[in-house]
């Protein structure tokens, strides 16, 4: 009796979506070095609570509510430093190593050697459904990782920029450079 119940839980959409949740390292050492740090950890209950503060009369807020309807977690870590590359590049690479196929697929990769800026966007896919998204953005004085867990509508995702601690990455502008 226990085995079928356990199997049903493991095969549920919520359990499968949890696979898109990254194991974020403990960034305490970076927080000490950073001139500014942002840490956002929102599970499904906190997302529902935060959604109540979005004004449905404002088109931007209403659109954000639609986008978060299928999301079960938003995790953001962002750091700004007074010196170039005060964060260990190895930590960034360890994060990228978690984003391997077949679960994770690269969606956008922008690497500017002159400015030493890198932005990588990965999606977790299951069949034809997107079950997560991760953005890793690194600049000489900034490092940000955004991990969104759950059903993500990629066409509407940009509407979350500036909400829930998700920075405005302006990927369209960076791709044109």
OpenMM code with the backbone's topology and positions (N, CA, C; nanometers):
from openmm import Vec3, app, unit

residues = "UNK UNK UNK UNK UNK UNK UNK UNK UNK UNK UNK UNK UNK UNK UNK UNK UNK UNK UNK UNK UNK UNK UNK UNK UNK UNK UNK UNK UNK UNK UNK UNK UNK UNK UNK UNK UNK UNK UNK UNK UNK UNK UNK UNK UNK UNK UNK UNK UNK UNK UNK UNK UNK UNK UNK UNK UNK UNK UNK UNK UNK UNK UNK UNK UNK UNK UNK UNK UNK UNK UNK UNK UNK UNK UNK UNK UNK UNK UNK UNK UNK UNK UNK UNK UNK UNK UNK UNK UNK UNK UNK UNK UNK UNK UNK UNK UNK UNK UNK UNK UNK UNK UNK UNK UNK UNK UNK UNK UNK UNK UNK UNK UNK UNK UNK UNK UNK UNK UNK UNK UNK UNK UNK UNK UNK UNK UNK UNK UNK UNK UNK UNK UNK UNK UNK UNK UNK UNK UNK UNK UNK UNK UNK UNK UNK UNK UNK UNK UNK UNK UNK UNK UNK UNK UNK UNK UNK UNK UNK UNK UNK UNK UNK UNK UNK UNK UNK UNK UNK UNK UNK UNK UNK UNK UNK UNK UNK".split()
positions = [
    Vec3(0.0823, -0.1198, 0.0000),
    Vec3(0.0000, 0.0000, 0.0000),
    Vec3(0.0868, 0.1263, 0.0000),
    Vec3(0.1985, 0.1232, 0.0715),
    Vec3(0.2879, 0.2380, 0.0786),
    Vec3(0.3554, 0.2650, -0.0557),
    Vec3(0.3966, 0.1609, -0.1271),
    Vec3(0.4669, 0.1769, -0.2543),
    Vec3(0.3827, 0.2514, -0.3590),
    Vec3(0.2544, 0.2155, -0.3828),
    Vec3(0.1763, 0.2910, -0.4805),
    Vec3(0.1566, 0.4378, -0.4403),
    Vec3(0.1381, 0.4624, -0.3113),
    Vec3(0.1216, 0.6002, -0.2651),
    Vec3(0.2491, 0.6797, -0.2879),
    Vec3(0.3641, 0.6210, -0.2542),
    Vec3(0.4921, 0.6869, -0.2743),
    Vec3(0.5155, 0.7135, -0.4228),
    Vec3(0.4834, 0.6168, -0.5064),
    Vec3(0.4993, 0.6325, -0.6501),
    Vec3(0.4109, 0.7459, -0.7023),
    Vec3(0.2879, 0.7544, -0.6550),
    Vec3(0.1967, 0.8615, -0.6978),
    Vec3(0.2521, 0.9981, -0.6596),
    Vec3(0.3087, 1.0099, -0.5401),
    Vec3(0.3665, 1.1376, -0.4958),
    Vec3(0.4869, 1.1729, -0.5816),
    Vec3(0.5744, 1.0768, -0.6089),
    Vec3(0.6942, 1.1027, -0.6873),
    Vec3(0.6630, 1.1395, -0.8318),
    Vec3(0.5523, 1.0888, -0.8842),
    Vec3(0.5156, 1.1170, -1.0226),
    Vec3(0.4237, 1.2379, -1.0375),
    Vec3(0.3877, 1.3002, -0.9268),
    Vec3(0.2984, 1.4160, -0.9337),
    Vec3(0.3682, 1.5341, -1.0005),
    Vec3(0.2923, 1.6242, -1.0626),
    Vec3(0.3525, 1.7409, -1.1259),
    Vec3(0.4355, 1.8244, -1.0286),
    Vec3(0.3917, 1.8382, -0.9056),
    Vec3(0.4666, 1.9187, -0.8088),
    Vec3(0.6025, 1.8564, -0.7796),
    Vec3(0.6088, 1.7255, -0.7674),
    Vec3(0.7362, 1.6587, -0.7407),
    Vec3(0.8293, 1.6702, -0.8605),
    Vec3(0.7757, 1.6558, -0.9817),
    Vec3(0.8600, 1.6674, -1.1013),
    Vec3(0.9107, 1.8101, -1.1160),
    Vec3(0.8288, 1.9097, -1.0862),
    Vec3(0.8715, 2.0488, -1.0973),
    Vec3(0.9822, 2.0799, -0.9987),
    Vec3(0.9821, 2.0113, -0.8834),
    Vec3(1.0849, 2.0363, -0.7830),
    Vec3(1.2231, 2.0016, -0.8365),
    Vec3(1.2316, 1.9145, -0.9380),
    Vec3(1.3610, 1.8797, -0.9967),
    Vec3(1.4300, 2.0014, -1.0573),
    Vec3(1.3578, 2.1048, -1.0925),
    Vec3(1.4151, 2.2249, -1.1512),
    Vec3(1.4738, 2.3172, -1.0451),
    Vec3(1.4600, 2.2804, -0.9197),
    Vec3(1.5139, 2.3616, -0.8106),
    Vec3(1.6638, 2.3356, -0.7993),
    Vec3(1.7440, 2.4394, -0.8139),
    Vec3(1.8896, 2.4245, -0.8048),
    Vec3(1.9330, 2.4138, -0.6597),
    Vec3(2.0428, 2.3457, -0.6386),
    Vec3(2.1068, 2.3425, -0.5066),
    Vec3(2.1989, 2.4647, -0.5021),
    Vec3(2.1458, 2.5751, -0.4493),
    Vec3(2.2253, 2.6972, -0.4423),
    Vec3(2.3268, 2.6856, -0.3288),
    Vec3(2.4520, 2.7235, -0.3559),
    Vec3(2.5522, 2.7163, -0.2493),
    Vec3(2.5228, 2.8177, -0.1396),
    Vec3(2.5844, 2.7988, -0.0264),
    Vec3(2.5743, 2.8958, 0.0827),
    Vec3(2.6609, 3.0153, 0.0437),
    Vec3(2.5976, 3.1270, 0.0228),
    Vec3(2.6679, 3.2460, -0.0239),
    Vec3(2.7060, 3.3411, 0.0895),
    Vec3(2.7153, 3.2915, 0.2130),
    Vec3(2.7467, 3.3773, 0.3282),
    Vec3(2.8775, 3.4530, 0.3080),
    Vec3(2.9802, 3.3872, 0.2532),
    Vec3(3.1097, 3.4529, 0.2316),
    Vec3(3.0964, 3.5665, 0.1303),
    Vec3(3.0093, 3.5495, 0.0306),
    Vec3(2.9884, 3.6567, -0.0674),
    Vec3(2.9130, 3.7745, -0.0066),
    Vec3(2.8183, 3.7447, 0.0804),
    Vec3(2.7422, 3.8514, 0.1454),
    Vec3(2.8343, 3.9447, 0.2224),
    Vec3(2.9377, 3.8890, 0.2843),
    Vec3(3.0329, 3.9693, 0.3613),
    Vec3(3.1146, 4.0596, 0.2694),
    Vec3(3.1531, 4.0101, 0.1523),
    Vec3(3.2335, 4.0864, 0.0568),
    Vec3(3.1517, 4.1888, -0.0213),
    Vec3(3.0225, 4.1641, -0.0348),
    Vec3(2.9377, 4.2455, -0.1230),
    Vec3(2.9027, 4.3800, -0.0617),
    Vec3(2.8978, 4.4817, -0.1470),
    Vec3(2.8488, 4.6120, -0.1016),
    Vec3(2.6969, 4.6123, -0.0962),
    Vec3(2.6354, 4.5225, -0.1744),
    Vec3(2.4898, 4.5050, -0.1723),
    Vec3(2.4587, 4.3600, -0.2040),
    Vec3(2.3639, 4.3032, -0.1322),
    Vec3(2.3228, 4.1662, -0.1627),
    Vec3(2.1714, 4.1552, -0.1510),
    Vec3(2.1157, 4.0690, -0.2347),
    Vec3(1.9719, 4.0431, -0.2358),
    Vec3(1.9536, 3.8919, -0.2292),
    Vec3(1.8673, 3.8483, -0.1391),
    Vec3(1.8355, 3.7063, -0.1285),
    Vec3(1.6839, 3.6941, -0.1218),
    Vec3(1.6269, 3.6270, -0.2211),
    Vec3(1.4831, 3.6062, -0.2268),
    Vec3(1.4586, 3.4558, -0.2301),
    Vec3(1.3764, 3.4086, -0.1385),
    Vec3(1.3382, 3.2679, -0.1337),
    Vec3(1.1869, 3.2621, -0.1170),
    Vec3(1.1189, 3.2294, -0.2260),
    Vec3(0.9728, 3.2229, -0.2238),
    Vec3(0.9264, 3.0841, -0.2641),
    Vec3(0.8609, 3.0142, -0.1722),
    Vec3(0.7989, 2.8873, -0.2085),
    Vec3(0.6563, 2.9172, -0.2540),
    Vec3(0.5795, 2.8144, -0.2853),
    Vec3(0.4458, 2.8357, -0.3429),
    Vec3(0.3544, 2.9150, -0.2501),
    Vec3(0.3609, 2.8918, -0.1188),
    Vec3(0.2724, 2.9658, -0.0277),
    Vec3(0.3117, 3.1133, -0.0196),
    Vec3(0.4412, 3.1416, -0.0233),
    Vec3(0.4839, 3.2816, -0.0209),
    Vec3(0.4548, 3.3521, -0.1534),
    Vec3(0.4626, 3.2783, -0.2635),
    Vec3(0.4279, 3.3375, -0.3935),
    Vec3(0.2805, 3.3754, -0.3945),
    Vec3(0.1958, 3.2880, -0.3422),
    Vec3(0.0524, 3.3181, -0.3351),
    Vec3(0.0276, 3.4408, -0.2487),
    Vec3(0.0994, 3.4514, -0.1376),
    Vec3(0.0850, 3.5677, -0.0502),
    Vec3(0.1310, 3.6943, -0.1210),
    Vec3(0.2466, 3.6884, -0.1880),
    Vec3(0.2988, 3.8046, -0.2602),
    Vec3(0.2056, 3.8459, -0.3735),
    Vec3(0.1425, 3.7487, -0.4391),
    Vec3(0.0519, 3.7791, -0.5505),
    Vec3(-0.0659, 3.8636, -0.5048),
    Vec3(-0.1040, 3.8497, -0.3791),
    Vec3(-0.2158, 3.9295, -0.3275),
    Vec3(-0.1840, 4.0785, -0.3256),
    Vec3(-0.0552, 4.1119, -0.3228),
    Vec3(-0.0155, 4.2523, -0.3198),
    Vec3(-0.0050, 4.3139, -0.4588),
    Vec3(-0.0185, 4.2317, -0.5622),
    Vec3(-0.0192, 4.2832, -0.6986),
    Vec3(-0.1565, 4.3401, -0.7285),
    Vec3(-0.1592, 4.4591, -0.7825),
    Vec3(-0.2842, 4.5292, -0.8108),
    Vec3(-0.3407, 4.4814, -0.9450),
    Vec3(-0.4538, 4.4075, -0.9440),
    Vec3(-0.5099, 4.3583, -1.0705),
    Vec3(-0.5552, 4.4704, -1.1640),
    Vec3(-0.5704, 4.5921, -1.1110),
    Vec3(-0.6100, 4.7049, -1.1953),
    Vec3(-0.4924, 4.7563, -1.2796),
    Vec3(-0.3711, 4.7255, -1.2370),
    Vec3(-0.2528, 4.7668, -1.3132),
    Vec3(-0.2185, 4.6555, -1.4122),
    Vec3(-0.2115, 4.6885, -1.5407),
    Vec3(-0.1849, 4.5855, -1.6420),
    Vec3(-0.0552, 4.5065, -1.6152),
    Vec3(0.0495, 4.5746, -1.5712),
    Vec3(0.1771, 4.5075, -1.5454),
    Vec3(0.1633, 4.4067, -1.4312),
    Vec3(0.0940, 4.4446, -1.3243),
    Vec3(0.0731, 4.3548, -1.2106),
    Vec3(-0.0187, 4.2389, -1.2478),
    Vec3(-0.1224, 4.2676, -1.3261),
    Vec3(-0.2147, 4.1615, -1.3684),
    Vec3(-0.1409, 4.0587, -1.4536),
    Vec3(-0.0532, 4.1061, -1.5411),
    Vec3(0.0255, 4.0147, -1.6247),
    Vec3(0.1194, 3.9303, -1.5387),
    Vec3(0.1805, 3.9916, -1.4383),
    Vec3(0.2697, 3.9172, -1.3478),
    Vec3(0.1929, 3.8090, -1.2730),
    Vec3(0.0698, 3.8376, -1.2339),
    Vec3(-0.0127, 3.7366, -1.1651),
    Vec3(-0.0374, 3.6155, -1.2542),
    Vec3(-0.0629, 3.6396, -1.3822),
    Vec3(-0.0860, 3.5299, -1.4753),
    Vec3(0.0389, 3.4442, -1.4904),
    Vec3(0.1538, 3.5082, -1.4970),
    Vec3(0.2790, 3.4359, -1.5167),
    Vec3(0.3111, 3.3472, -1.3967),
    Vec3(0.2853, 3.3956, -1.2759),
    Vec3(0.3235, 3.3186, -1.1566),
    Vec3(0.2231, 3.2100, -1.1198),
    Vec3(0.1141, 3.2017, -1.1919),
    Vec3(0.0105, 3.1036, -1.1581),
    Vec3(0.0641, 2.9603, -1.1512),
    Vec3(0.1566, 2.9227, -1.2369),
    Vec3(0.2083, 2.7863, -1.2370),
    Vec3(0.3444, 2.7713, -1.1705),
    Vec3(0.3914, 2.8759, -1.1047),
    Vec3(0.5252, 2.8735, -1.0458),
    Vec3(0.5181, 2.8302, -0.9000),
    Vec3(0.6071, 2.7390, -0.8627),
    Vec3(0.6089, 2.6893, -0.7249),
    Vec3(0.7285, 2.7382, -0.6444),
    Vec3(0.8205, 2.8097, -0.7073),
    Vec3(0.9340, 2.8623, -0.6333),
    Vec3(1.0113, 2.9665, -0.7124),
    Vec3(1.0551, 3.0706, -0.6434),
    Vec3(1.1413, 3.1728, -0.7026),
    Vec3(1.2561, 3.1939, -0.6049),
    Vec3(1.3780, 3.1765, -0.6561),
    Vec3(1.4970, 3.1876, -0.5726),
    Vec3(1.5958, 3.2800, -0.6427),
    Vec3(1.6307, 3.3887, -0.5771),
    Vec3(1.7206, 3.4879, -0.6349),
    Vec3(1.8335, 3.5154, -0.5370),
    Vec3(1.9548, 3.5173, -0.5893),
    Vec3(2.0714, 3.5605, -0.5128),
    Vec3(2.1460, 3.6577, -0.6018),
    Vec3(2.1668, 3.7782, -0.5514),
    Vec3(2.2323, 3.8809, -0.6310),
    Vec3(2.3301, 3.9583, -0.5429),
    Vec3(2.4476, 3.9833, -0.5977),
    Vec3(2.5531, 4.0495, -0.5220),
    Vec3(2.6186, 4.1569, -0.6069),
    Vec3(2.6475, 4.2705, -0.5454),
    Vec3(2.7211, 4.3785, -0.6083),
    Vec3(2.8466, 4.4025, -0.5247),
    Vec3(2.9593, 4.4214, -0.5924),
    Vec3(3.0879, 4.4362, -0.5245),
    Vec3(3.1548, 4.5670, -0.5627),
    Vec3(3.2456, 4.6125, -0.4788),
    Vec3(3.3219, 4.7343, -0.5063),
    Vec3(3.4460, 4.7055, -0.5900),
    Vec3(3.4831, 4.5773, -0.6015),
    Vec3(3.6010, 4.5374, -0.6783),
    Vec3(3.5600, 4.4392, -0.7874),
    Vec3(3.6405, 4.4315, -0.8916),
    Vec3(3.6151, 4.3350, -0.9984),
    Vec3(3.6360, 4.1929, -0.9487),
    Vec3(3.5458, 4.1053, -0.9859),
    Vec3(3.5523, 3.9614, -0.9613),
    Vec3(3.5872, 3.9264, -0.8163),
    Vec3(3.5139, 3.9871, -0.7253),
    Vec3(3.5303, 3.9561, -0.5830),
    Vec3(3.4635, 3.8235, -0.5480),
    Vec3(3.3891, 3.7689, -0.6411),
    Vec3(3.3239, 3.6397, -0.6188),
    Vec3(3.4056, 3.5306, -0.6882),
    Vec3(3.4088, 3.4105, -0.6300),
    Vec3(3.4843, 3.3012, -0.6921),
    Vec3(3.4152, 3.2512, -0.8195),
    Vec3(3.4834, 3.2575, -0.9298),
    Vec3(3.4281, 3.2124, -1.0575),
    Vec3(3.3953, 3.0618, -1.0526),
    Vec3(3.4637, 2.9877, -0.9625),
    Vec3(3.4364, 2.8440, -0.9501),
    Vec3(3.2929, 2.8197, -0.9037),
    Vec3(3.2406, 2.9081, -0.8167),
    Vec3(3.1018, 2.8919, -0.7710),
    Vec3(3.0049, 2.9078, -0.8869),
    Vec3(3.0343, 3.0017, -0.9751),
    Vec3(2.9498, 3.0221, -1.0927),
    Vec3(2.9542, 2.8971, -1.1801),
    Vec3(3.0719, 2.8415, -1.1985),
    Vec3(3.0853, 2.7215, -1.2810),
    Vec3(3.0152, 2.6014, -1.2181),
    Vec3(3.0204, 2.5890, -1.0852),
    Vec3(2.9498, 2.4784, -1.0183),
    Vec3(2.7989, 2.4896, -1.0388),
    Vec3(2.7480, 2.6124, -1.0394),
    Vec3(2.6054, 2.6316, -1.0683),
    Vec3(2.5744, 2.5872, -1.2110),
    Vec3(2.6595, 2.6284, -1.3048),
    Vec3(2.6368, 2.5921, -1.4450),
    Vec3(2.6425, 2.4403, -1.4651),
    Vec3(2.7250, 2.3712, -1.3871),
    Vec3(2.7361, 2.2256, -1.4010),
    Vec3(2.6056, 2.1549, -1.3651),
    Vec3(2.5231, 2.2149, -1.2803),
    Vec3(2.3935, 2.1562, -1.2463),
    Vec3(2.2951, 2.1642, -1.3629),
    Vec3(2.3245, 2.2497, -1.4572),
    Vec3(2.2320, 2.2784, -1.5669),
    Vec3(2.2696, 2.1981, -1.6915),
    Vec3(2.2683, 2.0675, -1.6766),
    Vec3(2.3118, 1.9825, -1.7869),
    Vec3(2.1931, 1.9091, -1.8494),
    Vec3(2.2082, 1.8765, -1.9786),
    Vec3(2.1053, 1.7979, -2.0468),
    Vec3(2.0952, 1.6592, -1.9854),
    Vec3(1.9874, 1.5891, -1.9983),
    Vec3(1.8710, 1.6233, -2.0806),
    Vec3(1.7704, 1.7129, -2.0087),
    Vec3(1.7784, 1.7251, -1.8765),
    Vec3(1.6805, 1.8045, -1.8014),
    Vec3(1.6869, 1.9518, -1.8400),
    Vec3(1.8065, 2.0080, -1.8421),
    Vec3(1.8250, 2.1509, -1.8676),
    Vec3(1.8763, 2.1724, -2.0092),
    Vec3(1.8212, 2.2741, -2.0755),
    Vec3(1.8630, 2.3093, -2.2105),
    Vec3(1.9010, 2.4577, -2.2127),
    Vec3(2.0133, 2.4920, -2.2758),
    Vec3(2.0473, 2.6341, -2.2872),
    Vec3(1.9487, 2.7038, -2.3799),
    Vec3(1.8998, 2.8177, -2.3389),
    Vec3(1.8042, 2.8942, -2.4184),
    Vec3(1.8730, 3.0164, -2.4799),
    Vec3(1.9434, 3.0922, -2.3954),
    Vec3(2.0155, 3.2118, -2.4398),
    Vec3(2.1507, 3.2119, -2.3705),
    Vec3(2.2544, 3.2386, -2.4474),
    Vec3(2.3871, 3.2540, -2.3900),
    Vec3(2.4506, 3.3770, -2.4536),
    Vec3(2.4796, 3.4759, -2.3714),
    Vec3(2.5416, 3.5994, -2.4175),
    Vec3(2.6735, 3.6137, -2.3428),
    Vec3(2.7822, 3.6164, -2.4178),
    Vec3(2.9148, 3.6294, -2.3577),
    Vec3(2.9875, 3.7449, -2.4257),
    Vec3(3.0157, 3.8481, -2.3502),
    Vec3(3.0841, 3.9653, -2.4025),
    Vec3(3.2235, 3.9691, -2.3419),
    Vec3(3.3212, 3.9263, -2.4193),
    Vec3(3.4586, 3.9181, -2.3685),
    Vec3(3.5156, 4.0564, -2.3372),
    Vec3(3.4801, 4.1556, -2.4171),
    Vec3(3.5326, 4.2909, -2.3962),
    Vec3(3.4886, 4.3451, -2.2602),
    Vec3(3.3597, 4.3377, -2.2318),
    Vec3(3.3069, 4.3893, -2.1047),
    Vec3(3.3119, 4.2861, -1.9929),
    Vec3(3.3463, 4.1614, -2.0279),
    Vec3(3.3537, 4.0490, -1.9334),
    Vec3(3.2189, 4.0250, -1.8654),
    Vec3(3.1137, 4.0287, -1.9466),
    Vec3(2.9774, 4.0009, -1.9008),
    Vec3(2.9313, 3.8679, -1.9592),
    Vec3(2.8673, 3.7864, -1.8769),
    Vec3(2.8110, 3.6605, -1.9221),
    Vec3(2.6683, 3.6495, -1.8703),
    Vec3(2.5766, 3.6133, -1.9587),
    Vec3(2.4387, 3.5853, -1.9194),
    Vec3(2.4011, 3.4529, -1.9841),
    Vec3(2.3607, 3.3577, -1.9008),
    Vec3(2.3170, 3.2275, -1.9484),
    Vec3(2.1759, 3.2031, -1.8980),
    Vec3(2.0883, 3.1641, -1.9891),
    Vec3(1.9504, 3.1325, -1.9541),
    Vec3(1.9257, 2.9880, -1.9942),
    Vec3(1.8827, 2.9078, -1.8983),
    Vec3(1.8541, 2.7662, -1.9200),
    Vec3(1.7085, 2.7383, -1.8858),
    Vec3(1.6493, 2.6440, -1.9572),
    Vec3(1.5144, 2.5990, -1.9240),
    Vec3(1.5176, 2.4507, -1.8928),
    Vec3(1.4382, 2.4127, -1.7935),
    Vec3(1.4171, 2.2718, -1.7633),
    Vec3(1.2939, 2.2301, -1.8412),
    Vec3(1.3067, 2.1231, -1.9160),
    Vec3(1.1947, 2.0789, -1.9981),
    Vec3(1.1582, 1.9350, -1.9670),
    Vec3(1.0302, 1.9110, -1.9785),
    Vec3(0.9759, 1.7760, -1.9620),
    Vec3(0.8770, 1.7577, -2.0756),
    Vec3(0.9181, 1.6816, -2.1751),
    Vec3(0.8353, 1.6691, -2.2944),
    Vec3(0.8319, 1.8029, -2.3654),
    Vec3(0.7126, 1.8561, -2.3841),
    Vec3(0.6993, 1.9870, -2.4487),
    Vec3(0.6694, 2.0970, -2.3472),
    Vec3(0.6840, 2.0655, -2.2193),
    Vec3(0.6481, 2.1588, -2.1129),
    Vec3(0.7727, 2.2129, -2.0428),
    Vec3(0.7767, 2.3418, -2.0201),
    Vec3(0.8853, 2.4042, -1.9454),
    Vec3(0.8526, 2.3940, -1.7965),
    Vec3(0.9448, 2.3355, -1.7189),
    Vec3(0.9198, 2.3155, -1.5762),
    Vec3(1.0124, 2.3974, -1.4875),
    Vec3(1.0948, 2.4799, -1.5473),
    Vec3(1.1827, 2.5646, -1.4688),
    Vec3(1.2694, 2.6507, -1.5572),
    Vec3(1.3284, 2.7508, -1.4955),
    Vec3(1.4143, 2.8441, -1.5684),
    Vec3(1.5230, 2.8914, -1.4732),
    Vec3(1.6430, 2.9027, -1.5248),
    Vec3(1.7538, 2.9562, -1.4456),
    Vec3(1.8291, 3.0586, -1.5282),
    Vec3(1.8612, 3.1698, -1.4641),
    Vec3(1.9419, 3.2750, -1.5256),
    Vec3(2.0647, 3.2936, -1.4380),
    Vec3(2.1807, 3.2890, -1.5003),
    Vec3(2.3050, 3.3200, -1.4304),
    Vec3(2.3684, 3.4370, -1.5045),
    Vec3(2.3819, 3.5490, -1.4358),
    Vec3(2.4400, 3.6693, -1.4948),
    Vec3(2.5619, 3.7101, -1.4119),
    Vec3(2.6754, 3.7221, -1.4791),
    Vec3(2.7964, 3.7623, -1.4086),
    Vec3(2.8660, 3.8740, -1.4850),
    Vec3(2.9028, 3.9745, -1.4108),
    Vec3(2.9781, 4.0887, -1.4602),
    Vec3(3.0962, 4.1057, -1.3667),
    Vec3(3.1911, 4.1919, -1.4008),
    Vec3(3.3051, 4.2087, -1.3110),
    Vec3(3.2660, 4.2436, -1.1670),
    Vec3(3.1614, 4.3244, -1.1494),
    Vec3(3.1248, 4.3673, -1.0142),
    Vec3(2.9867, 4.3206, -0.9688),
    Vec3(2.9249, 4.2332, -1.0464),
    Vec3(2.7931, 4.1815, -1.0090),
    Vec3(2.7810, 4.0340, -1.0436),
    Vec3(2.7054, 3.9657, -0.9602),
    Vec3(2.6758, 3.8243, -0.9838),
    Vec3(2.5320, 3.8003, -0.9405),
    Vec3(2.4518, 3.7406, -1.0288),
    Vec3(2.3113, 3.7132, -0.9986),
    Vec3(2.2735, 3.5755, -1.0505),
    Vec3(2.1990, 3.5027, -0.9684),
    Vec3(2.1402, 3.3767, -1.0130),
    Vec3(1.9917, 3.3822, -0.9789),
    Vec3(1.9088, 3.3480, -1.0769),
    Vec3(1.7642, 3.3419, -1.0606),
    Vec3(1.7212, 3.2010, -1.0972),
    Vec3(1.6491, 3.1352, -1.0075),
    Vec3(1.5992, 2.9999, -1.0326),
    Vec3(1.4477, 3.0027, -1.0112),
    Vec3(1.3740, 2.9784, -1.1190),
    Vec3(1.2284, 2.9761, -1.1133),
    Vec3(1.1847, 2.8318, -1.1346),
    Vec3(1.1059, 2.7803, -1.0425),
    Vec3(1.0632, 2.6402, -1.0455),
    Vec3(0.9136, 2.6358, -1.0744),
    Vec3(0.8759, 2.5535, -1.1710),
    Vec3(0.7348, 2.5375, -1.2046),
    Vec3(0.7112, 2.5644, -1.3510),
    Vec3(0.5858, 2.5656, -1.3872),
    Vec3(0.5458, 2.5887, -1.5250),
    Vec3(0.5714, 2.7347, -1.5606),
    Vec3(0.6562, 2.7553, -1.6594),
    Vec3(0.6978, 2.8900, -1.6965),
    Vec3(0.6553, 2.9175, -1.8400),
    Vec3(0.5793, 3.0249, -1.8597),
    Vec3(0.5421, 3.0687, -1.9937),
    Vec3(0.6530, 3.1620, -2.0416),
    Vec3(0.7392, 3.1114, -2.1297),
    Vec3(0.8560, 3.1881, -2.1718),
    Vec3(0.8199, 3.3161, -2.2449),
    Vec3(0.7072, 3.3176, -2.3151),
    Vec3(0.6670, 3.4379, -2.3870),
    Vec3(0.6267, 3.5503, -2.2925),
    Vec3(0.5819, 3.5147, -2.1732),
    Vec3(0.5360, 3.6156, -2.0783),
    Vec3(0.6357, 3.6393, -1.9650),
    Vec3(0.7443, 3.5635, -1.9644),
    Vec3(0.8379, 3.5682, -1.8520),
    Vec3(0.8964, 3.7061, -1.8269),
    Vec3(0.9233, 3.7811, -1.9317),
    Vec3(0.9828, 3.9139, -1.9131),
    Vec3(0.8961, 4.0036, -1.8247),
    Vec3(0.7691, 3.9700, -1.8095),
    Vec3(0.6800, 4.0498, -1.7260),
    Vec3(0.7118, 4.0336, -1.5775),
    Vec3(0.7917, 3.9334, -1.5412),
    Vec3(0.8312, 3.9166, -1.4013),
    Vec3(0.9535, 4.0002, -1.3653),
    Vec3(1.0264, 4.0509, -1.4668),
    Vec3(1.1430, 4.1334, -1.4368),
    Vec3(1.0987, 4.2533, -1.3541),
    Vec3(1.1706, 4.2757, -1.2455),
    Vec3(1.1368, 4.3858, -1.1565),
    Vec3(1.0387, 4.3463, -1.0469),
    Vec3(0.9846, 4.2240, -1.0521),
    Vec3(0.8942, 4.1727, -0.9493),
    Vec3(0.9612, 4.0565, -0.8771),
    Vec3(0.9252, 4.0358, -0.7505),
    Vec3(0.9687, 3.9201, -0.6721),
    Vec3(1.1212, 3.9094, -0.6645),
    Vec3(1.1915, 4.0210, -0.6715),
    Vec3(1.3366, 4.0196, -0.6619),
    Vec3(1.4073, 3.9812, -0.7909),
    Vec3(1.3323, 3.9573, -0.8975),
    Vec3(1.3936, 3.9222, -1.0254),
    Vec3(1.4415, 4.0516, -1.0915),
    Vec3(1.5724, 4.0605, -1.1175),
    Vec3(1.6252, 4.1848, -1.1738),
    Vec3(1.5832, 4.2042, -1.3185),
    Vec3(1.5917, 4.3278, -1.3642),
    Vec3(1.5678, 4.3591, -1.5049),
    Vec3(1.6980, 4.3326, -1.5781),
    Vec3(1.7011, 4.2225, -1.6525),
    Vec3(1.8242, 4.1796, -1.7189),
    Vec3(1.8393, 4.2373, -1.8585),
    Vec3(1.7328, 4.2827, -1.9199),
    Vec3(1.7360, 4.3441, -2.0525),
    Vec3(1.8116, 4.2568, -2.1516),
    Vec3(1.7710, 4.1311, -2.1603),
    Vec3(1.8400, 4.0360, -2.2478),
    Vec3(1.8356, 4.0775, -2.3947),
    Vec3(1.7261, 4.1386, -2.4382),
    Vec3(1.7168, 4.1815, -2.5783),
    Vec3(1.8275, 4.2794, -2.6107),
    Vec3(1.8538, 4.3741, -2.5215),
    Vec3(1.9581, 4.4739, -2.5439),
    Vec3(2.0958, 4.4098, -2.5439),
    Vec3(2.1195, 4.3127, -2.4545),
    Vec3(2.2498, 4.2484, -2.4465),
    Vec3(2.2753, 4.1616, -2.5691),
    Vec3(2.1715, 4.1015, -2.6266),
    Vec3(2.1909, 4.0191, -2.7460),
    Vec3(2.2292, 4.1061, -2.8652),
    Vec3(2.1809, 4.2302, -2.8689),
    Vec3(2.2106, 4.3182, -2.9826),
    Vec3(2.3542, 4.3666, -2.9816),
    Vec3(2.4183, 4.3695, -2.8637),
    Vec3(2.5566, 4.4208, -2.8539),
    Vec3(2.6563, 4.3313, -2.9231),
] * unit.nanometer
topology = app.Topology()
chain = topology.addChain("A")
for resn in residues:
    res = topology.addResidue(resn, chain)
    for name in ("N", "CA", "C"):
        topology.addAtom(name, app.Element.getBySymbol(name[0]), res)
